Amino acid sequence: MSPNSAVNGAISQPREQNDTPTCDPSHLVDCLRAGDIQTQVLNTAKAQRMAEFFSLLGDANRLRLLSVLAKQELCVCDLAAALSMSESAVSHQLRALRAMRLVSYRKVGRQVFYSLLDRHVLELYQAVAEHLDEAD
């Protein structure tokens, strides 16, 4: 199956009992435009990494941690107290956020202080929060 015939099939196939608008079955696909678009589609490997990233953010406790860290750097014990969670639970969530490079840490004696890794994480958090605060 050629890429263009795959595009033709995907676009012109009517969906069954769905409220999502689709193209009229008689609509002819602009193969040049569709081909150009195909070169801009996110590659599968990066799409998988992004899906894992967004999946990680699909946890309310992790988002609550990010909301606090968006304001200031805190140690695990202060994060646990602020979020009414055990230090163990906070550490578990922070480990996941650290693995996905969303937070970083520094040690001062026996205390470990966490912060957002960089401005990209802060901007992502702020953009989503703003979007959700917008009136419909």
Salt bridges, closest charged atoms under 4 A:
GLU73 OE1 - ARG106 NH2 2.70
ASP118 OD2 - HIS120 ND1 3.58
GLU123 OE1 - ARG119 NH1 3.24
GLU134 OE1 - HIS131 ND1 3.91
